[in-house]
Amino acid sequence: MDRFDPRGKVNRALLVGVSEYEFTRPKHRDGVPGQLPAVAHNLAVLVRALERGGVLRPLEITVARSPRLADFRHSLRAAAGSAEGLLLLYFAGHGAVPSAGDELWLQMRDAEVVRGETAGFEGAARFTNVLRILANSHAERIVVVLDCCNAGNAARVWEAVERPDVRRRVSVLMSVQANHRIDAGDADTPTPFTARLVELLTSGIEDQQGEGQGGDEGRGDEVHFLALAEALRAYMSTHHRTERGEAWEPQSRTENPPVDVVLGIRAGAGRPVGSRAEAVAPGAPGRPVSGRRRPRAFVARVRAAVARLRSGAVGPGALRPSAPAPNRPPGQAPGGRSTRRAAVVLLALAAALGLVGYFVVDNAASDRSACGPPVELRLLTDPDLESTVRKAADTYLTSAANTTGGGCRRSGITVYGAGSAAVVAGLRDQSDPWQRPVSDDTDPQRDIGPQPDIWIPGTRATAARARSLGVARTYVTLEPDAAPFAYSPMVLSLPQGIAEDSQRERIGDSLAGLRAKLARRDKSASLRRPDPEYTDSALLATVGLYGPGKADVGRAEGSVAQTGPPAPTAGDLLCTLPDDADTDRSTAALVPEFLMVSGVGCDRTTRTPRMAEYPDDVPGLTPTFVRVRWTGGDKDGAARDDAVRRFHDWLTGTGLEVFGQDGFRAPSGARAFLAAHDSATGLISDPGRPAGAAGAEAMDTALNQYRNAKGPGRVLFLLDSSGSMAGLWQGPGGAPGILKQSLGGLGTQDEYGVWSVASPGRSPYAALLPFGPHKRGDAERALDRAAIKDAEADPYGALKAALDTMAQKGRDDDRPELIVFLTDDEDDNHLTAKGHLDELLTAARANGVPVVMAALDSGGCAKGRPDQRISDASGGRCLDTKGDLVAGLRDEVARTGTGDE
């Protein structure tokens, strides 16, 4: 198992404890249940435990005592923005959940619960948004600890994160299982969970095993996340009960394979980090002229002090987070006499502390001059390019090009990726709120990251798309290079077993032609493409998929449809296909060629070998260097320009070796590989004439078509209400309850309706909810009114009418549509009589509206059964109780609708 040790890095901890609330019941009808005096003790004991643990220095720990929501958000962003190693967030207070149980709200000092059709949580932080802010941090590892009622509901939020790279970085420790309330304990002591947490951090964990932990027999010196989580679960489940009287079981979530995080050293086990004897890590910044290195703790202290001043964060003894400071573009210095005075005092103190340690280590250093702090550049890139760009930046940092004659580093580079469509919109339309966020609705700092100095999009056309339209004032200027510095064609990555053997057959044809050949070789083969809104390569794939002229977007999207949302990046797509061996053997992926070289190390030991086919009408990736300038960001303009220029010259020269190692080609001429690669990778060195470059207009058109096709959807639910359903009706697991759980995938712009399918009269159905847009509460109340009828169902008549209705509604647009039939299959005789099934299959094939047959029967989707045949004919999905029917139905509805779930 991999192990992450944050010691010696720039770490941050934000400890949030809400013991005092402004609105409590019964005095305030919409208040929280009560005050939590025990939480005040949590912060004091946890600060001491973390300081003693030696991973976090005192200046790296921020305490927020009963903050209001706005102050919490400011402190969270400050901590996330300054962490480089470990970022730890601890929250203790009230935790609330909505009726669906699919979210957790962390209630701050000003929390209120506004009751109505659905509860609204004012003054509370939605855990989904907390994760988004944390994910934008450049910290290597993020640990979240939640001590509150319903803490386990955060697991569902973590599991719903689409990006595997985010889940790999974030580990969550929750005080109790989902949907459980817990006792805060006595007012004079810490809460039970935090009390045990502190004890384990301080005393260590019995029988903890781990490489290099040493210590007393049966007890490791280091306290690791995974062992801590297990020790807490074992103790709390044995000694405590939730308010329901059930075992109190803390939960944890970390991605597999897990990366364990060192959180502390037990008391008395060894010297804390930052002591005079601490080893100096290789590559530590700030080398003296002689080349001998000062202890990294000195640099870390100064950087921590400066970062905390800039962020406005508070120290352990403060009662409140400081008031938010205005966000500044790169290079703009903070203003204000008090801030400058505080900076001088704190920097002098930090420097003095560092120099004391330095002179102990090397008292001969007085004749050497120290390095000044390097310029820190921010580099934003396309998520598919992020790994390669990060390797290049890391290589540059230690190169001669980035080192002065005295051995000092000229610049540092922070690399981060963000969704392509969001970046284009942010640079084109949102440069003002990117500098000064004014609302949660539009906040590029949260959704994308800090303002970049450099942007490397996947194509030069993307830079053109991001230019201001001139309608509103802009605060950013883009200066793209005249030509890209590398190239990677888009390829069909095919399992070797279904790929063409001849190289000649793998080149010189269109995407449609290559797909037609694939279908002839294997009728069951499918094609997948990542999310066109997230990466440039996926949008280029979409340009090719739709083809020139007036595209049949609905049919094109149907040809790459899959269960659940698309993979966010091409790398994620290639890495998730092997999760199912059958899928891996039969699925083609439309991805950039370079990932067949560098995107295959996905923590798996086996995968299906793949070969590349080269469509000649899908534009390729052309990474381009773009200098980004911000209005007001020129206080250190000359130094920043020099740093950007040096990196640009290195990247487009020597740095191309890194891109070559990862599978990129030259951007012009014969477009040969920048480095030699093993033929076993399944690539062709000369695939012939490449596709033409994508234009900005073509990319924007394809994105708009995709959004329209995937935009507001139409769903018609058919609910079997016949007498045989009586035993499958009540509760969340009953038929109406199952449909209610799927409504979260539908937004206010989607149109949907519910038919009650039973035949006491002439019509095979009755409208339970009329077709149209609805508030979720209205739809749920309609389902609550649904009742069993003393009649049989007519599935043939209802499905035939549903297909006709949806075909008529979708006649003039490409909006996604879906029919759902939830049934117990007791009345299938109406489907099979008089040739009805064949007639229905013909209509399903002709109308092109997917039908999800959801059978409350374990054999409903068996081969040859009507449910399975109808789903297959329509391009839909068959679900039965052999699998997770509820989750599957929720996924299918979410693919069609625009809801948040």
Buried (B, 14 or more C-beta within 10 A) or exposed (E): EEBBBBBBBBBBBBBBBBBBBBBBEEEEEBBBBEBBBBBBBBBBBBBBBBBBBBBBBEBBBBBBBBBBBBBBBBBBBBBBBBBBBBBBBBBBBBBBBBEBBBBBBBBBBBBBBEEEEEBBBBBBBBBBBBBBBBBBBBBBBBBBBBBBBBBBBBBBBBEBBBBBBBBBBBBBBBBBBBEBBBBBBEEEBBBBBBBBBBBBBBBBBEEBEBEEBEBEEEBBBBBBBBBBBBBBBEBBBEEBBBEEEEBBBBBBBBBEEBBBBBBBBBEEBEEBBBEEEBEBEEEBBBBBBBEBBBBBBBBBBBBBBBBBBBBBBBEBEEEBBBEBBEBBBBBBEEEEEEBEEEBEEBBEBBBEBBBEBBEEBBEEBEEBEBBEBBBBBBBBBBBBBBBBBBBBBBBBBEBEBBBBEBBBBBBBBBBBBBBBBBBBBBBBBBBBBBBEBEEEEBBBBBBBBBBBBBBBBBBBBBBBBBBBEEEEEBBBBBEBBEEBBBBBBBBBBBBEBBBBEEBEEBBBBBBBBBBEBBEEEBEEBBBBBBBBBBBBBBBBBBBBBBBEEEBEBBEBBBBBBBEEEBBBBBBBBBBBBBEEEEBBBBBBBBBBBBBBBBBBEBEEEEBBBBBBBBBBBBBBBBBBBBBBBBBEBBEBEEBBBBBBEBBBEBBBEBBBEBBBBBBBBBBEEEBEBBBEBEEEBBBBEEBEEBBEBBBBEBBBBBBEBBEBBBBBBBBBBBBBBBBBBEEBBEEEEBBBBBBBBBBBBBBEEBBBBBBBBBBEEEBBBBEBBEBEEBEBEEBBEBBEEBEBBEBBBBBBBBBBBBBEBBBEBBEEBBBBBBBBBBBBBBBBEBBEEEEBBEEBBEBBEEBBBBBBBBBBBEEBBBEEBBBBBBBBBBBBBBBBBEEEBBEBBBBBBBBBBBBEB
